[in-house]
Amino acid sequence: VRMKEIEAQSVGSSIVINAEQSGLKNVTASQLSAPSDRYSIPILADSENEKSAWVGVLSKLHKILRKSHCRDRTVYVLKEAYDSNLSLIKTTQTAAIVDHKRIALGNEEGLFVVHVTIDEIIRVGDMKNIHQIELIPHGRMVAVISGRSHQVQLLPMSALDGQKTDVHKLEETKGCQTMTSGTVCQGAHTCLCVAWKSQVFCYELFRSKKISHRKFKELRTPTTIQWMAIFSEQLCVGFQSGFLRYPLQREGIPYRMLHSRDPTLSFIAHQPVDALCAIEISSIEYLLCFKSIGIYTDSRGLRSRPVELMWPATPTYCRYSAPYLSVYSENAVDVFDVNSMEWLQTIPLKKVRPLNSEGSLNILLLETIRLIYFKNKKTNGDELVFPQMVDNHQKQVVRHLSSKRRYSFRAPKKGMLPKGIAGSLPHPALLGNRDPEEGMARQTKHKTLLLPFIILYIIYLFLSFCLF
C-alpha cells in the first residue's frame, strides 16, 4: 500500500475468468519492469456494498500514507532475466548465476549456460534431467544432481565455458534429495554434503588436473531431511519439527536448535510441521523457519525473542539473502528483515518458484513462462546484466557451424526462408540461366532445331510397324 503506483478500483466480474456475478475489488500494484509493469489482483467481495467499502478504505489509506511521506521500504525490483521466447526457460527446473553476464539453466534436456549479452548458449556435458545446480567457486567446480537416478556429478568450472572436460560421479549418491557446499578449516578445505533420505554423506573435494573426493563423515538424522546448509563450519539440517547442527571438523554429538526443556517451544513437537530453512543471525542467535511460524532461538536452542515471525499465507518455499528472508506462497512473495522482524514488501506474483538457494532467480509459471530476477535496490551494482528486451517471436536457436555445443538465439536474416522451404526450391542460376528472357529465347531456339528430328523419328516408327 506504501507504493506510489498502487490503486484500488471497482470492476465488474466480466473481466475475471470464472468470477461470480457479485462485485470485485481490483488492487493494482507494480510487478515487472519488462515487458509489463502492471499487475492486477482481483478479489471477490460478498456484496456490492462491501466492494465499495473496501475500495474506499484502500484509497483513503493510500492517500494518508502519501501525505505522511512514508518512505519506500521495498527491497526488490523485478526484472526479466532473459527473453521468455527461449524454449529452454519454459522447462527450467533449477538455475544459478555464473557471473554478471551468464546464467546456468538446468532442465530435462540438460545443463545450459546462457550468455545474456551476446545471445549465446552453451550445452555443458551430456547430462539429462538436471534437478539442482551448486556452484562451488572456492573449489573451482560445479556440482549437479541429474538423471532419473538423482546422482551427484562434479565438473570443473571451465566446463561452463564450453571446454570439453571429464565428469566425476559420486556413485553412492544415487537417489539423493539435495546437496549443499561450504568450506571448513577457515576456508582451507572445500566440502560437499549430500542428503539421502535420513542420511548425509560429507565429502572433501580436491581439484588438481582431475577432480577427486574423500568421504570423511556420514551422519544420520531422526527423520527424512527437508533442508540443509553449511554455516560457521557446521552442517545445519532441517527435518519435520526440528533442526540439528553437526560439527564438520571434529567428532561430536549434534546440537539441538530447539531445546526440549523450553516449554514455550513444545507446541512445535506436538504438532508436526515441515522445516523450510534456518538462518544464522549471529554467532549466538538463529531463526528457524517452519511452515507455520518462524522462531528465534539462541545457541542452546532456547527462545531468544518473545515474539515469532508470522507468515501472511501458508509458505511453500523460503529463501535467504542477508538480511532479507523471502517467503513464497501461492499468490505472493513476502519479504522480511530478519534482524528487525519487519515485513518490508509483498511481491504480488502468482505461481512463482525459486530456482536457486538465494532466491534471486525465479520462474513465473503463468501463461507466458518467464525467468525473473529479484534485483536488490539496496546493493551497489548489478549481479546480472539485463539485456534490452525486444518482443521478437522469430528468434530461433541456431547451432554454430564450428561447434556442436554452441548455439545462438537470434532472428533469421531478412530474405531468408525457413530451412525446409528453401531446400525444396531451386535457384535460377542452377537452371543454367540468370536472365529469364534469355532463357525463354534459348528454349524456343532449341525446340525449333529439334522439330525435324522428332518428325523423322515418328515416320520411322510408323514404317517399322507396317512392315512387321
Buried (B, 14 or more C-beta within 10 A) or exposed (E): BBBEEBBBEBBEBEEBEEBEEEBBBBBBBBBBBBEEEEBBEBEBBEEEEBBBEBBEEBBEEBEEBEEEEEEEEBBBBBBBBBBBBBEBBBEBBBBBBBEEBBBBBBBEBBBBBBBBEEBBBBBBBEBEBBBBBBBBEBBBBBBBBBBEEBBBBBBBBEBBEBEEBEBBEBEBBBEBBBBBBBBBEEEEBBBBBBBBEBBBBBBBBBBEEEBEBEEBBEBEBEEEBBBBBBBEBBBBBBBBBBBBBBBBBEEEEBBBBBBEEBEEBEEBEEEEBBBBBBBBBEEEBBBBBBBBBBBBBBBEBEBBBEEBBEBEEEBBBBBBBEBBBBBBBEBBBBBBBBEEBEBBBBBBBEEBBBBBBBBBBBBBBEEEBBBBBBBBEEEEEEBBEBBEBEEEEEBBEBEBEEEEBBBBBBBEEEEEEEEEEEEEEEEEEEEEBEEEEEBEEEEEEEEEEEEEEEEEEEEEEEEEEEEE
